[in-house]
Amino acid sequence: MTQAQRRPKGTGSLRGGFLRRPVRWRTVGTDPVTSVGLLVWEVLSGRTLRVVRIPIACTLEAGDARAQLGEWQAVLRAVVDSSERPSANRLELSLLPDADVGSVISLAQREAACCAFFSFTLEIQADSLVLSVEVPDEAVGILDQLVSGTTA
């Protein structure tokens, strides 16, 4: 088992520079002044490493955003077997065994490029594929739109 396989969800490592230690990240809410999402990186010992401010905003024009939303809904209708909503800001989508994972990954990459507040994780197991989508509390309505009418 590799080190990456032993890491719990929501953890990783910072590579480069002098720090090569495992870290944990979590969304902590929105800056009350700037309405920007806050993401905290912590060294696994619990000490805060840095706070990254992520705006709850999309860089796409309105028409392009609507088109991408429609694309999400079509792709999810084709690949999702079932869904769970463990919290208002987290959605876990169990994908069909023969799902076109490449299209899901491509779309998630494009979404992350225009809406940096989205967090996507694809968990691949021998008997399951699960796409987890997480947003800050202030973007729950956007997550609702993404999956409206597409999940079981």
trRosetta pair geometry for C-beta under 8 A, 3 or more apart (Angstrom, degrees):
i j d omega theta_ij theta_ji phi_ij phi_ji
1 5 4.7 -121 -169 84 88 132
1 6 5.9 98 138 -54 120 93
2 5 4.9 100 56 4 74 101
2 6 7.3 -143 98 -4 42 88
3 6 5.8 -62 -153 37 36 109
3 7 6.8 48 151 -38 67 98
4 7 5.9 -42 -154 10 36 117
7 11 4.5 -143 -178 85 109 116
7 12 6.9 77 175 -84 160 36
7 22 6.9 -171 -115 -140 111 123
8 11 5.3 75 65 1 71 127
9 121 7.0 72 -148 174 105 168
9 123 7.9 -38 -97 -82 116 125
9 132 8.0 35 -156 36 137 166
10 24 5.8 37 129 -158 93 83
10 25 6.1 -138 -174 59 78 65
10 26 6.5 35 -171 -77 131 77
11 22 6.0 11 177 -179 116 104
11 23 6.7 168 -156 88 69 42
11 24 4.9 -36 -99 -97 82 69
11 25 7.7 159 -101 11 33 70
11 44 7.0 34 -136 -88 124 109
12 22 7.3 171 99 -151 22 66
12 23 6.0 -21 70 61 68 87
12 25 7.3 -5 23 -4 105 110
13 20 6.5 23 175 -169 119 59
13 21 6.8 -174 -142 96 86 23
13 22 5.4 -56 -89 -100 82 48
13 23 6.4 129 -118 11 28 85
14 17 7.5 -26 141 51 111 112
14 19 5.1 11 88 107 125 109
14 20 7.0 -131 83 -108 69 33
14 21 6.8 7 39 52 96 64
14 23 5.6 54 -25 -14 95 135
14 41 7.5 75 -63 174 121 142
14 49 7.6 -170 -30 173 149 160
15 20 6.4 40 -114 -116 53 85
19 49 7.8 121 -179 -144 163 129
21 43 5.5 8 114 -137 136 101
21 44 7.2 -138 155 13 99 93
22 43 7.5 95 83 -161 58 60
22 44 4.7 13 97 -25 104 129
23 41 5.1 3 173 -176 137 94
23 42 6.2 149 -162 74 80 39
23 43 5.9 -56 -105 -100 75 38
23 44 6.6 -138 -109 -41 22 73
23 49 6.2 -45 -126 -1 124 153
24 41 7.6 152 77 -158 40 49
24 42 5.0 -21 61 62 89 97
24 44 5.8 101 -22 -98 102 66
25 39 6.0 13 -176 174 110 100
25 40 6.6 169 -149 85 61 48
25 41 5.1 -24 -96 -99 91 64
25 42 7.3 166 -86 16 39 73
26 39 7.3 174 87 -154 29 63
26 40 5.7 -15 60 56 77 94
26 42 7.6 -3 13 3 99 115
27 37 6.5 -38 -146 -178 107 110
27 38 7.1 119 -162 82 60 58
27 39 5.6 -38 -99 -101 60 72
27 40 7.9 149 -113 14 12 77
27 89 7.3 -111 74 137 148 149
27 119 7.6 -140 -44 -13 118 138
27 134 7.1 -168 -7 146 134 114
27 135 7.8 74 -86 148 172 26
27 136 4.7 -155 -175 -97 137 75
27 137 7.6 169 128 -14 124 73
28 38 4.8 -51 63 98 95 110
28 39 7.2 157 10 -109 84 20
28 40 5.1 47 -23 -13 128 116
28 51 7.9 -62 36 -131 137 107
29 37 7.6 -163 122 -145 23 59
29 38 5.7 4 67 40 59 111
29 136 6.7 116 -135 -164 18 111
29 137 6.2 -13 -117 27 65 120
29 138 7.6 86 -166 -22 56 104
30 35 5.8 -2 176 -149 125 44
30 36 6.6 150 -156 70 76 28
30 37 5.7 -46 -98 -95 73 46
30 38 6.6 174 -105 -3 19 89
30 56 6.9 -30 -111 -20 121 129
30 136 6.2 112 -61 152 86 142
30 137 7.3 -111 -17 61 100 92
30 138 4.7 43 -47 -25 139 144
31 34 4.6 12 95 46 127 92
31 35 6.8 -75 72 -15 77 11
31 36 4.7 7 29 52 118 84
31 37 7.9 -73 0 -12 82 4
31 38 5.9 115 -47 -54 80 108
31 53 6.2 -2 -24 -129 138 114
32 35 7.8 20 -155 -68 20 53
34 53 7.0 23 84 -170 144 138
34 55 7.8 -86 144 -103 107 85
35 55 7.7 48 105 -144 76 74
35 56 6.4 -84 151 36 88 110
35 138 7.2 179 -165 179 82 162
36 53 4.4 35 129 -179 136 102
36 54 6.4 155 176 71 88 29
36 55 4.9 -53 -122 -93 89 57
36 56 7.0 -175 -130 -3 34 75
37 53 7.2 139 75 -166 48 52
37 54 4.3 -33 72 75 104 90
37 55 6.9 128 17 -146 84 3
37 56 5.3 107 -35 -56 101 86
37 117 4.7 114 9 -123 155 113
37 136 4.0 -156 -127 -29 118 155
37 138 6.7 -149 -85 45 88 117
37 139 7.2 -24 -74 -19 132 121
38 51 5.8 -19 -162 -170 101 109
38 52 7.5 141 -158 74 50 48
38 53 6.1 -27 -100 -107 65 62
38 54 7.4 177 -81 26 15 80
38 136 7.6 103 36 -116 53 137
39 51 7.3 145 74 -162 46 58
39 52 4.7 -24 66 65 99 98
39 53 7.9 -177 23 -85 77 15
39 54 5.6 40 -9 -5 114 122
40 48 6.1 -61 -167 -133 114 101
40 50 7.8 -179 -149 93 56 38
40 51 5.5 -26 -102 -106 73 75
40 52 7.8 -177 -84 21 25 73
41 48 7.7 100 79 -164 53 62
41 49 4.6 -56 105 63 95 117
41 50 5.4 10 49 54 110 76
41 51 7.8 -163 21 -83 73 28
41 52 6.9 55 -15 -11 103 108
42 46 6.1 -12 172 -148 130 25
42 47 6.6 154 -162 76 84 36
42 48 5.5 -53 -105 -105 84 45
42 49 5.8 172 -117 -2 23 91
43 46 7.3 -35 79 32 73 25
43 47 5.0 2 44 58 111 91
43 49 5.4 116 -34 -61 78 108
48 51 7.1 -2 -180 -49 123 85
54 116 5.1 -135 -155 111 109 107
54 117 4.9 148 132 -89 118 72
54 136 7.6 169 79 -31 112 131
55 116 7.2 67 50 53 70 111
55 117 7.0 -103 92 -48 38 112
56 117 5.2 27 -104 -45 59 166
56 136 6.4 -100 -84 56 113 126
56 138 5.3 -86 -74 104 164 118
56 139 5.1 -158 -140 -68 114 105
56 142 7.8 -173 -172 -9 99 145
57 115 7.5 -158 96 -122 35 69
57 117 7.8 107 25 -12 46 121
58 65 5.4 81 129 -108 151 128
58 114 5.3 30 -161 146 78 100
58 115 4.8 -22 -101 -79 80 95
59 113 7.8 -81 46 132 128 70
59 114 4.6 -131 47 -147 89 74
59 115 7.6 -152 9 -59 76 50
60 64 4.1 -130 -175 95 111 112
60 65 4.2 149 92 -63 122 80
60 68 6.5 -125 -90 5 176 138
60 114 4.8 22 -33 -164 96 147
61 64 4.7 82 55 13 80 107
61 65 6.9 -148 89 -11 36 90
62 65 5.7 -56 -146 35 28 113
62 66 6.5 28 157 -18 64 104
63 66 5.8 -52 -149 35 31 110
63 67 6.4 31 152 -18 64 106
64 67 5.6 -53 -147 37 34 113
64 68 6.3 32 154 -18 66 106
65 68 5.8 -55 -146 38 30 108
65 69 6.3 35 152 -22 64 105
65 114 7.7 -162 -97 142 85 144
66 69 5.6 -52 -148 34 32 114
66 70 6.5 34 152 -18 64 104
67 70 5.7 -54 -152 36 32 113
67 71 6.4 35 149 -21 64 104
68 71 5.3 -48 -147 34 37 116
68 72 6.5 44 151 -22 65 99
68 107 7.8 152 -163 -154 89 93
68 110 6.9 -144 -135 123 127 123
68 111 7.0 154 166 -88 129 81
68 114 7.5 131 31 50 177 152
69 72 5.6 -48 -152 31 33 114
69 73 6.6 31 152 -17 64 104
69 145 6.4 -39 -145 143 130 107
69 146 6.8 -117 -137 -107 82 54
70 73 5.7 -54 -148 36 33 111
70 74 6.4 31 154 -17 66 106
71 74 5.8 -55 -147 38 31 109
71 75 6.2 27 157 -16 67 109
71 107 6.3 -164 128 -123 114 124
72 75 5.9 -61 -145 40 27 107
72 76 6.0 22 160 -15 66 111
72 107 6.3 152 -93 170 71 137
72 111 7.4 65 -83 -76 123 133
72 146 5.4 -62 135 -159 152 80
72 147 8.0 -81 141 -72 115 48
72 150 7.7 -93 130 -47 78 170
73 76 6.0 -56 -141 40 26 108
73 77 6.4 32 157 -23 62 105
73 146 7.7 -166 -65 180 75 42
73 147 7.8 153 -104 -128 74 23
73 148 7.3 -34 -106 66 119 69
73 149 6.6 22 -152 79 121 99
73 150 4.9 -146 -147 -68 68 129
74 77 5.8 -54 -150 32 29 112
74 78 6.6 21 154 -15 62 110
75 78 5.8 -65 -155 39 31 109
75 79 6.1 -7 163 7 69 118
75 100 7.9 -101 -150 72 93 109
75 103 5.7 -156 -133 131 122 116
75 104 6.3 158 161 -88 128 66
75 107 5.8 -151 18 -17 171 164
76 79 6.4 -75 -132 50 28 89
76 80 5.0 15 -178 -19 74 124
76 93 6.9 -87 -141 -142 102 155
76 146 8.0 108 -31 152 153 79
76 147 6.4 -127 161 -122 169 72
76 150 4.0 53 100 160 121 138
76 151 6.6 -50 159 -64 123 80
77 80 7.1 -39 -100 31 14 102
77 150 5.0 -101 -61 -140 73 85
78 99 7.6 126 120 -136 80 81
78 100 7.2 -4 121 24 124 109
79 95 5.1 -19 159 -144 97 97
79 96 5.8 -133 -162 23 49 97
79 99 3.8 76 -149 -141 99 113
79 100 6.3 -105 -86 40 120 70
79 101 7.9 135 -149 -78 141 47
79 103 7.6 -172 -48 74 142 111
79 104 6.0 -118 94 -63 172 121
80 83 6.2 0 -175 -53 129 99
80 93 5.0 -70 -119 -168 108 112
80 94 7.1 92 -160 70 68 52
80 95 6.3 -63 -102 -106 43 54
80 96 7.3 43 85 -23 4 84
80 150 6.5 91 27 145 144 90
80 151 5.5 -70 138 -112 156 74
80 152 6.9 -168 129 -3 106 90
81 94 4.8 -62 63 106 104 96
81 95 6.3 87 -1 163 96 12
81 96 4.8 136 -59 -74 99 62
81 152 7.2 -41 139 7 36 138
82 93 7.8 170 90 -156 39 51
82 94 4.7 10 57 46 81 119
82 151 7.6 71 -172 -174 30 89
82 152 4.8 -63 -119 63 58 129
83 91 6.3 -14 -168 -173 116 96
83 92 6.7 151 -159 82 62 53
83 93 5.0 -20 -104 -105 91 65
83 94 7.0 -152 -77 16 38 75
83 147 7.2 121 -135 -167 167 142
83 151 3.8 0 -4 -175 146 132
83 152 6.0 154 14 52 85 69
84 91 7.6 157 82 -159 47 51
84 92 4.7 -9 59 60 94 105
84 94 7.8 59 -5 -22 93 98
85 88 7.3 35 168 -100 113 29
85 90 7.1 141 -160 87 55 62
85 91 5.6 -22 -105 -106 75 70
85 92 7.7 -170 -80 22 28 74
86 90 5.3 -29 60 90 94 120
86 92 6.4 44 -11 -6 105 118
87 90 4.6 54 51 28 92 102
88 137 7.1 53 88 -131 116 73
88 140 4.9 -7 149 -128 102 140
89 134 6.0 53 137 -161 86 71
89 135 5.1 -124 -162 69 91 68
89 136 6.5 -65 -148 148 144 11
89 137 5.4 -83 -60 -87 139 48
89 139 7.2 80 -133 68 102 78
89 140 5.3 -86 -86 -86 72 91
89 143 6.7 144 -143 0 48 158
90 132 6.6 -10 -168 -170 96 100
90 133 7.3 159 -153 84 48 50
90 134 4.7 -6 -104 -104 80 88
91 132 7.1 160 85 -154 49 52
91 133 4.7 -8 59 57 99 97
91 134 7.7 -172 25 -74 62 47
91 143 6.1 173 -15 179 124 119
91 147 6.1 -167 -154 -35 166 157
91 151 7.8 -129 -170 -62 125 168
92 130 5.6 -4 -174 -175 96 114
92 131 7.5 159 -157 82 47 44
92 132 5.0 -16 -104 -102 75 81
93 130 6.7 151 76 -159 47 59
93 131 4.5 -15 61 62 105 93
93 132 7.5 -176 21 -79 71 32
93 133 7.1 32 -6 -3 110 104
93 147 7.9 -158 -76 -114 122 128
93 151 6.6 -109 -113 -113 100 121
94 128 6.4 -57 -143 -159 98 107
94 129 7.2 114 -164 76 54 58
94 130 5.6 -29 -98 -101 57 80
95 99 4.0 -64 170 -3 113 162
95 101 7.0 91 141 -89 164 85
95 104 7.1 -62 -104 -53 144 165
95 129 4.0 -44 55 94 114 111
95 130 7.0 -163 3 -87 85 26
95 131 6.1 71 -44 -10 112 101
96 99 4.5 132 60 -54 79 90
96 129 8.0 -17 64 51 28 119
97 129 7.3 145 -111 6 38 110
99 104 6.8 22 149 -24 119 134
99 129 6.2 -134 41 76 129 149
100 103 4.4 33 119 13 114 113
100 104 6.9 147 98 -15 66 86
101 104 5.4 -56 -152 38 42 114
101 105 6.1 41 152 -21 73 105
101 122 7.2 98 -160 -159 111 147
101 129 6.5 -113 -91 -157 119 152
102 105 5.8 -54 -145 37 30 109
102 106 6.2 31 156 -19 64 108
103 106 5.7 -52 -144 38 31 113
103 107 6.2 29 158 -16 64 108
104 107 6.0 -60 -148 40 27 107
104 108 6.2 27 154 -19 64 110
104 122 7.3 120 115 -97 123 128
104 131 6.1 -113 175 -82 137 148
105 108 5.7 -56 -144 38 29 111
105 109 6.3 32 155 -21 64 105
105 122 6.8 -39 -88 -34 92 155
106 109 5.8 -55 -151 33 29 111
106 110 6.6 25 153 -15 63 105
107 110 5.7 -54 -149 37 34 110
107 111 6.2 35 152 -20 66 106
108 111 5.6 -52 -145 37 32 113
108 112 6.2 34 155 -20 65 105
108 118 7.9 -144 -157 129 75 130
108 120 4.2 142 -165 -168 127 176
108 122 7.7 -171 24 -45 169 109
108 131 7.5 -145 -72 -153 140 123
109 112 5.8 -53 -145 37 30 110
109 113 6.5 34 152 -24 62 105
110 113 5.6 -53 -152 30 33 115
110 114 6.7 7 160 0 66 106
111 114 6.4 -71 -149 46 30 92
111 115 5.6 -34 176 43 72 107
111 118 5.5 -30 137 62 109 160
111 120 7.3 98 75 -40 121 134
112 115 7.0 -74 -112 69 20 65
112 116 6.5 56 -175 -113 61 47
112 118 5.8 -118 -92 77 63 104
112 120 6.4 -99 -59 11 117 115
113 116 7.8 -1 -155 -73 11 74
115 118 5.0 57 108 -8 104 110
115 142 7.6 -172 -160 161 148 148
117 135 5.9 54 132 -146 98 83
117 136 5.7 -67 -171 5 116 105
117 139 5.5 147 122 -37 137 161
118 133 6.6 -31 -163 -161 100 91
118 134 7.6 131 -164 72 51 48
118 135 5.9 -30 -104 -89 58 89
118 139 7.8 -126 -73 133 66 153
119 132 7.9 -19 112 114 88 92
119 133 7.3 143 77 -160 57 42
119 134 4.3 -22 63 64 109 97
119 135 7.2 -177 18 -73 81 39
120 131 6.8 -22 -161 -168 93 93
120 132 7.2 149 -157 81 42 58
120 133 5.9 -9 -102 -103 71 69
121 131 7.4 154 80 -157 49 46
121 132 4.4 -6 58 55 100 106
121 134 7.7 23 2 0 105 109
122 129 7.0 -14 -170 -169 92 89
122 130 7.4 158 -156 82 46 47
122 131 5.5 -16 -102 -102 74 72
122 132 7.9 -163 -74 21 28 71
123 128 7.6 5 106 109 97 99
123 129 7.3 158 82 -158 59 40
123 130 4.4 -7 55 59 107 98
123 131 7.9 -163 21 -74 72 26
123 132 6.9 47 -11 -11 107 107
124 129 5.9 -1 -110 -111 66 77
125 128 4.6 18 56 52 112 83
125 129 7.6 -155 33 -69 69 38
125 130 7.8 26 4 1 105 100
133 143 6.5 159 122 -135 116 107
133 146 7.1 -128 149 105 160 152
133 147 7.9 171 57 -48 148 121
135 139 3.9 -106 164 89 127 116
135 140 6.5 176 84 -76 119 42
135 142 6.3 -174 -149 71 168 107
135 143 4.8 -153 14 -51 136 118
136 139 5.2 79 58 12 75 104
137 140 6.2 -14 -166 -32 43 109
139 142 4.6 -38 -175 33 84 120
139 143 6.3 90 127 -23 83 92
140 143 5.5 -53 -152 36 38 113
140 144 6.4 45 148 -24 67 102
141 144 5.4 -48 -149 32 34 117
141 145 6.7 37 151 -20 64 100
142 145 5.7 -49 -152 33 35 112
142 146 6.6 43 148 -27 63 102
143 146 5.5 -48 -151 27 35 118
143 147 6.8 2 163 7 65 107
144 147 6.8 -80 -153 50 26 87
144 148 6.2 49 153 -61 67 96
145 148 5.6 -30 -141 -9 31 119
147 150 5.2 -116 -161 52 57 109
147 151 5.1 -1 -178 -11 113 121
